[in-house]
Amino acid sequence: MTLLEIFPSLRSAMTPRLDPAVWPASTHVDDHDRITVAGVALADIADQYGTPSYVLDELDLRHRCRTYREVFPEAEIAYAGKALLTRAVATWVTEEGLSLDVCSAGELAIALSAGVNPRRIIMHGNAKTPAELSAARDAGVGRIVIDSHAEITLLAATLTRRQNVLVRVTPGIDAHTHRAVATGVTDQKFGFPLEHGQADEAVRRVLGQPRLNLIGLHCHLGSQITEVEHFRTAVDRMIAQMAQIRIDHGTILTELNLGGGHGISYVCGDPQLDLSSLAATLDDALDDACARHRFPRPRITLEPGRAVAGRAGVTVYRVVSVKHVTGGRTFVCVDGGMSDNPRVALYGAHYSVALANRHSIAAPAVVTVAGRHCEAGDELAVDVQLPSDLHPGDVLAVPGTGAYHHSLASTYNAVGRPPIVAVRDGRSRELIRRETVEDLLRREVSG
Ligand SMILES: Cc1ncc(COP(=O)(O)O)c(C=O)c1O
């Protein structure tokens, strides 16, 4: 007889800490001490669909869309598809009243094949190809965000009728995010800097093209931003620019797209962006800036990706081996890694990990969860606490993997990409199947 059988009340005290700020809202522990999401045991998903698998809580994702609409009732919310886009996700977000931001012909095709109204699609990309601009034109997307001088000329030549466009500007704001995702600073590849009149020049050129209907400006400050004050500065600078455009050209722009970048927690205690406080700050900043410049309040668009999809996702892995290095670390090696989650290697991201298929009363040990790939840096979580009796066959779950995991996945080492399994009301269904070795071989055209 186990201790838990003698003292059942110990169970709740001893279950792993599943912080609701990090795990999907529907995460629980069932009577067999297994972690469940939306009423489905992650261990059952591992058995049925194999590992690694991305698990996606549909209602969690839908709920986050609804929260955005409630907190920002007057703004347009355009889900950033680069975070995670499948036909089902495109359907869920648009059913919840969001628009959709895409940044490639591929993402556009997924959105269209899900039946998304093209008028609600915003097309991004710092290097859109002629084919992509033609695809956006043919689809009749609502807005194209212009990112370079070459694009102005190319788009104007491509269009057969007037197209609503925004100009992407970099407002020179350092939101203190990782260098690889700091897109609001001047010295990077996106948009036209406000500095040195570069954005002015782009606006002048766009206004000189009769087929381009400039309706607003766009900026995106970076990723994982947790302090709302950066957005106040952005509003100040962007409204000042819009007011200057009115003075210089007599054109009143009616749309201000402030991008995404809303930070979420990956581990317990991580800061995250407070949406209510962002709403209050934006309101305040718009009141101030518009009054100062006597400029009519533009319609605001926000483009969250991670904050909509990130916490709806959990990746399940199976432990393949546990290696104790004498004088070194203990490595818990799993059957996935940097091919399904490159964020650790790319950004030094941190994750929570939990044992998902059973409860252990073994003492915790500090371990490194390592991936299966041929890179020493292929580690999913360093110095995390897991039960010391972990063994091959155990199932580990990593929360916070709904955004920028499937979309960033690779086939490194010819390992096929994992499936996406949606869970809702105690049921699971595959949205994307696992990529097989046959899929990889099918791409080879000559031997
Ligand atoms: C233009 C634009 N909008 C929105 C986003 C979404 O950012 P996040 O997922 O951090 O909210 C990105 C991310 O790179 C972006 O480049």
PDBQT file of the ligand as one rigid body, heavy atoms in Angstrom, charges set to zero:
ROOT
HETATM    1  C1  LIG A 501       4.554  42.791 -37.418  1.00  0.00    +0.000 C 
HETATM    2  C2  LIG A 501       4.334  41.841 -36.314  1.00  0.00    +0.000 A 
HETATM    3  N1  LIG A 501       3.151  41.844 -35.683  1.00  0.00    +0.000 NA
HETATM    4  C3  LIG A 501       2.887  40.985 -34.676  1.00  0.00    +0.000 A 
HETATM    5  C4  LIG A 501       3.842  40.084 -34.252  1.00  0.00    +0.000 A 
HETATM    6  C5  LIG A 501       3.482  39.144 -33.149  1.00  0.00    +0.000 C 
HETATM    7  O1  LIG A 501       4.308  39.258 -32.058  1.00  0.00    +0.000 OA
HETATM    8  P1  LIG A 501       3.954  38.453 -30.729  1.00  0.00    +0.000 P 
HETATM    9  O2  LIG A 501       3.690  37.063 -31.109  1.00  0.00    +0.000 OA
HETATM   10  O3  LIG A 501       5.173  38.603 -29.892  1.00  0.00    +0.000 OA
HETATM   11  O4  LIG A 501       2.738  39.098 -30.138  1.00  0.00    +0.000 OA
HETATM   12  C6  LIG A 501       5.094  40.065 -34.861  1.00  0.00    +0.000 A 
HETATM   13  C7  LIG A 501       6.142  39.135 -34.395  1.00  0.00    +0.000 C 
HETATM   14  O5  LIG A 501       7.218  39.018 -34.882  1.00  0.00    +0.000 OA
HETATM   15  C8  LIG A 501       5.349  40.971 -35.922  1.00  0.00    +0.000 A 
HETATM   16  O6  LIG A 501       6.524  40.987 -36.552  1.00  0.00    +0.000 OA
ENDROOT
TORSDOF 0
